[in-house]
């Protein structure tokens, strides 16, 4: 297969379903290219000159104002993107979400917007806020997730609720991923007083090591029930049954 070379950067385009460019990776590749003194691995394009493999190399070479070594192979398709990228660096969950969103999947397009808007929270928490339950990673990888418009709206309200907790709580939260995941589960329990939960977390949550899920759930239960007329065993409702 003939390897070509050009400095016409406008000749190339990115496939929308490929992972988004990481400029930290581009910076790292620029340093490596300078150390090597040359481009070693060519970029793979299809006949439309869409980059199938090597978009980070392309960006690094462009920023260095170096020529691009490439070859054209129509046997490699967009469906090969995940396989190609996983041989170099495993795709994260955000890469899979972007991939399915770029293919026009309505659920993943909406999910990607929410993830970007609330990127201060771990994906596990965002998925729990939207889906009202734990969603396994393998379903995201397979594109096997569906949310309704109401699910998205409810999830955004829940995430905004947690953002207000995060912005107003006076202490450093130990293991925020577990903390906010559990708060999400409590938020969706039937007949939960969300105002009491919010106020008691803001006023009373301390800096003790509530790092694991069981400890954190018990502390949240204790604060939720502070001055309540009837004690509710929230931890039994939100922790996995043994």
C-alpha atoms as a printed R data frame, in Angstrom:
    type eleno elety resid chain resno       x      y      z
1   ATOM     1    CA   UNK     A     1   0.000  0.000  0.000
2   ATOM     2    CA   UNK     A     2   1.483  3.319 -1.068
3   ATOM     3    CA   UNK     A     3   2.419  5.751  1.689
4   ATOM     4    CA   UNK     A     4   1.849  9.350  0.627
5   ATOM     5    CA   UNK     A     5   3.017 12.644  2.068
6   ATOM     6    CA   UNK     A     6   1.456 16.103  2.057
7   ATOM     7    CA   UNK     A     7   1.475 19.357  3.952
8   ATOM     8    CA   UNK     A     8  -2.022 20.269  2.779
9   ATOM     9    CA   UNK     A     9  -3.828 19.913  6.092
10  ATOM    10    CA   UNK     A    10  -7.139 20.983  4.551
11  ATOM    11    CA   UNK     A    11  -7.126 17.724  2.617
12  ATOM    12    CA   UNK     A    12  -8.103 15.792  5.770
13  ATOM    13    CA   UNK     A    13 -11.192 15.701  7.960
14  ATOM    14    CA   UNK     A    14 -12.128 13.948 11.201
15  ATOM    15    CA   UNK     A    15 -14.869 11.341 11.369
16  ATOM    16    CA   UNK     A    16 -17.498 12.694 13.748
17  ATOM    17    CA   UNK     A    17 -17.898  9.352 15.520
18  ATOM    18    CA   UNK     A    18 -14.245  9.108 16.497
19  ATOM    19    CA   UNK     A    19 -13.209 10.033 20.016
20  ATOM    20    CA   UNK     A    20 -12.766 13.738 20.690
21  ATOM    21    CA   UNK     A    21  -9.221 15.065 20.428
22  ATOM    22    CA   UNK     A    22  -7.366 15.200 23.735
23  ATOM    23    CA   UNK     A    23  -5.003 18.127 23.648
24  ATOM    24    CA   UNK     A    24  -2.946 16.638 26.477
25  ATOM    25    CA   UNK     A    25  -2.303 13.660 24.201
26  ATOM    26    CA   UNK     A    26  -1.505 15.990 21.291
27  ATOM    27    CA   UNK     A    27   1.067 17.803 23.431
28  ATOM    28    CA   UNK     A    28   2.623 14.471 24.433
29  ATOM    29    CA   UNK     A    29   2.767 13.320 20.805
30  ATOM    30    CA   UNK     A    30   4.419 16.573 19.728
31  ATOM    31    CA   UNK     A    31   7.210 15.971 22.240
32  ATOM    32    CA   UNK     A    32   7.639 12.391 21.014
33  ATOM    33    CA   UNK     A    33   7.715 13.479 17.363
34  ATOM    34    CA   UNK     A    34  10.381 16.045 18.162
35  ATOM    35    CA   UNK     A    35  12.413 13.435 20.057
36  ATOM    36    CA   UNK     A    36  12.096 10.932 17.180
37  ATOM    37    CA   UNK     A    37  12.761 13.607 14.585
38  ATOM    38    CA   UNK     A    38  10.140 12.130 12.253
39  ATOM    39    CA   UNK     A    39   6.680 10.600 11.916
40  ATOM    40    CA   UNK     A    40   7.020  6.833 12.231
41  ATOM    41    CA   UNK     A    41   3.403  5.584 11.964
42  ATOM    42    CA   UNK     A    42   1.345  6.846  8.980
43  ATOM    43    CA   UNK     A    43  -2.206  8.095  9.353
44  ATOM    44    CA   UNK     A    44  -4.942  5.879  7.888
45  ATOM    45    CA   UNK     A    45  -7.674  7.563  5.810
46  ATOM    46    CA   UNK     A    46 -10.575  6.394  3.713
47  ATOM    47    CA   UNK     A    47 -11.102  7.575  0.137
48  ATOM    48    CA   UNK     A    48 -13.021 10.608  1.450
49  ATOM    49    CA   UNK     A    49  -9.831 11.583  3.296
50  ATOM    50    CA   UNK     A    50 -11.548 11.114  6.649
51  ATOM    51    CA   UNK     A    51  -9.002 10.097  9.266
52  ATOM    52    CA   UNK     A    52  -9.796  6.593 10.486
53  ATOM    53    CA   UNK     A    53  -6.724  6.222 12.683
54  ATOM    54    CA   UNK     A    54  -4.308  8.933 13.744
55  ATOM    55    CA   UNK     A    55  -6.278 12.089 14.443
56  ATOM    56    CA   UNK     A    56  -4.027 12.925 17.394
57  ATOM    57    CA   UNK     A    57  -0.931 12.389 15.260
58  ATOM    58    CA   UNK     A    58  -2.478 14.590 12.579
59  ATOM    59    CA   UNK     A    59  -3.136 17.412 15.039
60  ATOM    60    CA   UNK     A    60   0.373 17.157 16.491
61  ATOM    61    CA   UNK     A    61   1.985 17.220 13.031
62  ATOM    62    CA   UNK     A    62  -0.201 20.142 11.970
63  ATOM    63    CA   UNK     A    63   0.778 22.163 15.043
64  ATOM    64    CA   UNK     A    64   4.447 21.408 14.310
65  ATOM    65    CA   UNK     A    65   3.891 22.419 10.681
66  ATOM    66    CA   UNK     A    66   5.323 19.074  9.570
67  ATOM    67    CA   UNK     A    67   4.189 17.097  6.508
68  ATOM    68    CA   UNK     A    68   1.681 14.288  7.019
69  ATOM    69    CA   UNK     A    69   2.524 10.699  6.067
70  ATOM    70    CA   UNK     A    70  -0.672  8.804  5.284
71  ATOM    71    CA   UNK     A    71  -2.223  6.048  3.252
72  ATOM    72    CA   UNK     A    72  -5.742  5.435  1.992
73  ATOM    73    CA   UNK     A    73  -7.584  2.238  2.894
74  ATOM    74    CA   UNK     A    74 -11.307  1.892  2.242
75  ATOM    75    CA   UNK     A    75 -11.323 -1.552  3.831
76  ATOM    76    CA   UNK     A    76 -11.094  0.188  7.204
77  ATOM    77    CA   UNK     A    77 -14.478  1.635  8.190
78  ATOM    78    CA   UNK     A    78 -15.936  3.724 10.973
79  ATOM    79    CA   UNK     A    79 -16.988  0.525 12.726
80  ATOM    80    CA   UNK     A    80 -13.291 -0.280 13.143
81  ATOM    81    CA   UNK     A    81 -12.679  2.871 15.185
82  ATOM    82    CA   UNK     A    82 -13.260  1.213 18.545
83  ATOM    83    CA   UNK     A    83 -11.043 -1.762 17.680
84  ATOM    84    CA   UNK     A    84  -8.232  0.443 16.347
85  ATOM    85    CA   UNK     A    85  -8.301  2.825 19.275
86  ATOM    86    CA   UNK     A    86  -8.499  0.056 21.849
87  ATOM    87    CA   UNK     A    87  -5.255 -1.426 20.546
88  ATOM    88    CA   UNK     A    88  -3.574  1.898 21.334
89  ATOM    89    CA   UNK     A    89  -5.453  3.219 24.338
90  ATOM    90    CA   UNK     A    90  -8.675  1.803 25.751
91  ATOM    91    CA   UNK     A    91 -11.758  3.867 25.135
92  ATOM    92    CA   UNK     A    92 -13.304  5.342 28.238
93  ATOM    93    CA   UNK     A    93 -17.037  5.573 28.836
94  ATOM    94    CA   UNK     A    94 -17.091  9.150 27.513
95  ATOM    95    CA   UNK     A    95 -15.567  7.953 24.229
96  ATOM    96    CA   UNK     A    96 -18.356  5.384 23.810
97  ATOM    97    CA   UNK     A    97 -21.002  7.991 24.608
98  ATOM    98    CA   UNK     A    98 -19.510 10.362 22.040
99  ATOM    99    CA   UNK     A    99 -19.327  7.560 19.456
100 ATOM   100    CA   UNK     A   100 -23.006  6.609 19.716
101 ATOM   101    CA   UNK     A   101 -24.085 10.262 19.976
102 ATOM   102    CA   UNK     A   102 -22.235 11.096 16.756
103 ATOM   103    CA   UNK     A   103 -24.087  8.260 15.008
104 ATOM   104    CA   UNK     A   104 -27.352 10.019 15.815
105 ATOM   105    CA   UNK     A   105 -28.495  7.921 18.785
106 ATOM   106    CA   UNK     A   106 -31.012 10.221 20.516
107 ATOM   107    CA   UNK     A   107 -30.381  8.855 24.005
108 ATOM   108    CA   UNK     A   108 -26.619  9.220 23.723
109 ATOM   109    CA   UNK     A   109 -26.864 12.702 22.183
110 ATOM   110    CA   UNK     A   110 -28.914 13.849 25.189
111 ATOM   111    CA   UNK     A   111 -26.623 11.979 27.588
112 ATOM   112    CA   UNK     A   112 -23.513 13.597 26.124
113 ATOM   113    CA   UNK     A   113 -24.993 17.070 26.676
114 ATOM   114    CA   UNK     A   114 -25.788 16.282 30.309
115 ATOM   115    CA   UNK     A   115 -22.344 14.759 30.916
116 ATOM   116    CA   UNK     A   116 -20.669 17.903 29.565
117 ATOM   117    CA   UNK     A   117 -22.937 20.203 31.585
118 ATOM   118    CA   UNK     A   118 -22.324 18.311 34.849
119 ATOM   119    CA   UNK     A   119 -18.766 17.100 34.309
120 ATOM   120    CA   UNK     A   120 -17.960 17.800 37.968
121 ATOM   121    CA   UNK     A   121 -19.776 14.542 38.804
122 ATOM   122    CA   UNK     A   122 -18.554 11.023 37.957
123 ATOM   123    CA   UNK     A   123 -20.362  9.321 35.085
124 ATOM   124    CA   UNK     A   124 -21.733  6.680 37.468
125 ATOM   125    CA   UNK     A   125 -23.529  9.428 39.390
126 ATOM   126    CA   UNK     A   126 -24.899 11.083 36.238
127 ATOM   127    CA   UNK     A   127 -26.221  7.768 34.927
128 ATOM   128    CA   UNK     A   128 -27.854  7.048 38.276
129 ATOM   129    CA   UNK     A   129 -29.469 10.505 38.292
130 ATOM   130    CA   UNK     A   130 -30.932  9.988 34.820
131 ATOM   131    CA   UNK     A   131 -31.690  6.281 34.936
132 ATOM   132    CA   UNK     A   132 -32.788  6.226 38.597
133 ATOM   133    CA   UNK     A   133 -30.713  3.072 39.057
134 ATOM   134    CA   UNK     A   134 -27.215  1.667 38.559
135 ATOM   135    CA   UNK     A   135 -26.375  1.140 34.873
136 ATOM   136    CA   UNK     A   136 -23.601 -1.306 34.010
137 ATOM   137    CA   UNK     A   137 -20.712 -0.089 31.867
138 ATOM   138    CA   UNK     A   138 -21.133 -2.949 29.378
139 ATOM   139    CA   UNK     A   139 -24.513 -1.493 28.381
140 ATOM   140    CA   UNK     A   140 -22.886  1.849 27.582
141 ATOM   141    CA   UNK     A   141 -20.187  0.098 25.531
142 ATOM   142    CA   UNK     A   142 -22.858 -1.785 23.577
143 ATOM   143    CA   UNK     A   143 -24.995  1.320 23.054
144 ATOM   144    CA   UNK     A   144 -27.793 -0.520 24.860
145 ATOM   145    CA   UNK     A   145 -29.262  2.324 26.939
146 ATOM   146    CA   UNK     A   146 -32.497  4.250 26.425
147 ATOM   147    CA   UNK     A   147 -33.745  7.276 28.334
148 ATOM   148    CA   UNK     A   148 -37.006  9.147 27.774
149 ATOM   149    CA   UNK     A   149 -37.226 12.945 27.662
150 ATOM   150    CA   UNK     A   150 -38.744 12.815 31.148
151 ATOM   151    CA   UNK     A   151 -35.801 10.720 32.383
152 ATOM   152    CA   UNK     A   152 -33.400 13.382 31.111
153 ATOM   153    CA   UNK     A   153 -35.430 16.228 32.660
154 ATOM   154    CA   UNK     A   154 -35.691 14.428 36.022
155 ATOM   155    CA   UNK     A   155 -31.972 13.638 35.897
156 ATOM   156    CA   UNK     A   156 -31.049 17.276 35.313
157 ATOM   157    CA   UNK     A   157 -33.213 18.357 38.274
158 ATOM   158    CA   UNK     A   158 -31.533 15.715 40.442
159 ATOM   159    CA   UNK     A   159 -28.047 16.758 39.298
160 ATOM   160    CA   UNK     A   160 -28.834 20.413 39.966
161 ATOM   161    CA   UNK     A   161 -29.977 19.408 43.461
162 ATOM   162    CA   UNK     A   162 -26.656 17.666 44.054
163 ATOM   163    CA   UNK     A   163 -24.713 20.572 42.576
164 ATOM   164    CA   UNK     A   164 -26.309 22.841 45.175
165 ATOM   165    CA   UNK     A   165 -25.227 20.414 47.897
166 ATOM   166    CA   UNK     A   166 -21.709 20.366 46.472
167 ATOM   167    CA   UNK     A   167 -21.543 24.161 46.235
168 ATOM   168    CA   UNK     A   168 -22.930 24.810 49.726
169 ATOM   169    CA   UNK     A   169 -21.582 22.031 51.915
170 ATOM   170    CA   UNK     A   170 -18.985 23.362 54.330
171 ATOM   171    CA   UNK     A   171 -16.712 20.320 54.528
172 ATOM   172    CA   UNK     A   172 -14.602 18.240 52.190
173 ATOM   173    CA   UNK     A   173 -16.547 15.144 51.156
174 ATOM   174    CA   UNK     A   174 -14.659 11.884 51.566
175 ATOM   175    CA   UNK     A   175 -15.080  9.782 48.419
176 ATOM   176    CA   UNK     A   176 -17.527 12.061 46.565
177 ATOM   177    CA   UNK     A   177 -18.314  9.365 43.959
178 ATOM   178    CA   UNK     A   178 -19.890  7.121 46.618
179 ATOM   179    CA   UNK     A   179 -21.448 10.054 48.473
180 ATOM   180    CA   UNK     A   180 -23.276 11.520 45.470
181 ATOM   181    CA   UNK     A   181 -24.230  8.091 44.115
182 ATOM   182    CA   UNK     A   182 -25.959  7.331 47.430
183 ATOM   183    CA   UNK     A   183 -27.575 10.774 47.604
184 ATOM   184    CA   UNK     A   184 -28.989 10.091 44.134
185 ATOM   185    CA   UNK     A   185 -30.457  6.785 45.298
186 ATOM   186    CA   UNK     A   186 -32.003  8.454 48.368
187 ATOM   187    CA   UNK     A   187 -33.359 11.292 46.221
188 ATOM   188    CA   UNK     A   188 -35.473  8.836 44.223
189 ATOM   189    CA   UNK     A   189 -36.823  6.874 47.202
190 ATOM   190    CA   UNK     A   190 -40.580  7.143 47.616
191 ATOM   191    CA   UNK     A   191 -41.825  9.846 50.033
192 ATOM   192    CA   UNK     A   192 -38.371 11.257 50.715
193 ATOM   193    CA   UNK     A   193 -38.325 14.774 52.169
194 ATOM   194    CA   UNK     A   194 -35.774 16.303 49.808
195 ATOM   195    CA   UNK     A   195 -35.652 19.614 51.688
196 ATOM   196    CA   UNK     A   196 -34.837 17.887 54.961
197 ATOM   197    CA   UNK     A   197 -32.202 15.729 53.269
198 ATOM   198    CA   UNK     A   198 -30.596 18.786 51.665
199 ATOM   199    CA   UNK     A   199 -30.645 20.956 54.796
200 ATOM   200    CA   UNK     A   200 -29.340 18.263 57.125
201 ATOM   201    CA   UNK     A   201 -26.512 17.329 54.772
202 ATOM   202    CA   UNK     A   202 -25.508 20.986 54.429
203 ATOM   203    CA   UNK     A   203 -25.712 21.699 58.169
204 ATOM   204    CA   UNK     A   204 -24.509 18.473 59.748
205 ATOM   205    CA   UNK     A   205 -22.341 16.414 57.416
206 ATOM   206    CA   UNK     A   206 -18.838 16.166 58.875
207 ATOM   207    CA   UNK     A   207 -15.341 15.298 57.736
208 ATOM   208    CA   UNK     A   208 -15.110 11.887 59.404
209 ATOM   209    CA   UNK     A   209 -13.999  9.054 57.141
210 ATOM   210    CA   UNK     A   210 -17.259  7.959 55.543
211 ATOM   211    CA   UNK     A   211 -15.304  6.509 52.658
212 ATOM   212    CA   UNK     A   212 -17.075  3.224 52.024
213 ATOM   213    CA   UNK     A   213 -20.679  2.863 50.912
214 ATOM   214    CA   UNK     A   214 -21.976  1.269 54.116
215 ATOM   215    CA   UNK     A   215 -20.509  3.942 56.405
216 ATOM   216    CA   UNK     A   216 -21.673  6.748 54.150
217 ATOM   217    CA   UNK     A   217 -25.203  5.327 53.900
218 ATOM   218    CA   UNK     A   218 -25.499  5.050 57.680
219 ATOM   219    CA   UNK     A   219 -24.334  8.623 58.185
220 ATOM   220    CA   UNK     A   220 -26.779  9.938 55.580
221 ATOM   221    CA   UNK     A   221 -29.524  7.914 57.268
222 ATOM   222    CA   UNK     A   222 -28.631  9.415 60.650
223 ATOM   223    CA   UNK     A   223 -28.710 12.989 59.367
224 ATOM   224    CA   UNK     A   224 -31.904 12.481 57.392
225 ATOM   225    CA   UNK     A   225 -33.641 11.258 60.556
226 ATOM   226    CA   UNK     A   226 -32.387 14.090 62.791
227 ATOM   227    CA   UNK     A   227 -35.455 15.486 64.626
228 ATOM   228    CA   UNK     A   228 -37.747 13.335 62.465
229 ATOM   229    CA   UNK     A   229 -40.899 12.005 64.137
230 ATOM   230    CA   UNK     A   230 -40.349  8.529 62.724
231 ATOM   231    CA   UNK     A   231 -36.976  6.931 62.017
232 ATOM   232    CA   UNK     A   232 -36.522  5.667 58.455
233 ATOM   233    CA   UNK     A   233 -33.899  3.002 57.757
234 ATOM   234    CA   UNK     A   234 -32.670  4.476 54.503
235 ATOM   235    CA   UNK     A   235 -29.500  2.396 54.451
236 ATOM   236    CA   UNK     A   236 -31.578 -0.776 54.109
237 ATOM   237    CA   UNK     A   237 -33.307  0.719 51.070
238 ATOM   238    CA   UNK     A   238 -30.240  1.938 49.180
239 ATOM   239    CA   UNK     A   239 -27.569 -0.642 49.937
240 ATOM   240    CA   UNK     A   240 -27.469 -3.946 48.026
241 ATOM   241    CA   UNK     A   241 -29.258 -6.758 49.809
242 ATOM   242    CA   UNK     A   242 -26.901 -9.377 51.227
